[in-house]
Amino acid sequence: LVDLETGQTSVLLDLLPLQTRGDWAWAPEISWAPDQQIIYTPSHIPMSGLANPEASPLFNLNAVILESQAAFPIVSQTGMFAYPAASPDTLPGDRYLVAYLKAILPEQSDISRYQLVLMDRDGSNQIIIYPPDGMPGLEPQQVVWAPSTGDDPLWLAFVYQGNLFIYENNSGEIRQVTGDGLIDRIDWK
């Protein structure tokens, strides 16, 4: 965390590096809660019995509370490409939602497909919203909430098999927007 006024930094979470044995590096993504009090990020955790902890295939999704600078896991075995995304608006009762990806093969998350999961800010009420049973999982990606409107419902966009899909939280309805298979990433402004 960087204090922009003083330039002072503070470590919120020590991350265990991942030994990929390839020409790429794992860099965990973060998502700020709409109240700016919590950061969501995956972390690499050691696996019992491995001589080199950096070779562990285990990853959890963490919540980092800024006020206390405490970090704790809220979802275990998410895989390395969790891409958490907190909704931009709060729902009644100061609730907000967090979307993330959960590896279908968590101990092979570097090659696994993923499920799109929605949960409350504390990790409760988790539901898999996509894909339906029997369909292949999603490629790792950053899912994107619609910009803040201050109104219900919340909208979440993601890519599946090269097409844009939109999820609406009130109804739980998922709509396929494109059909040409040419979408590979999205941004919503």
Salt bridges, closest charged atoms under 4 A:
ASP120 OD1 - ARG95 NH2 2.90
GLU139 OE2 - ARG113 NH2 3.09
GLU173 OE2 - ARG175 NE 3.07
ASP187 OD2 - LYS189 NZ 3.24
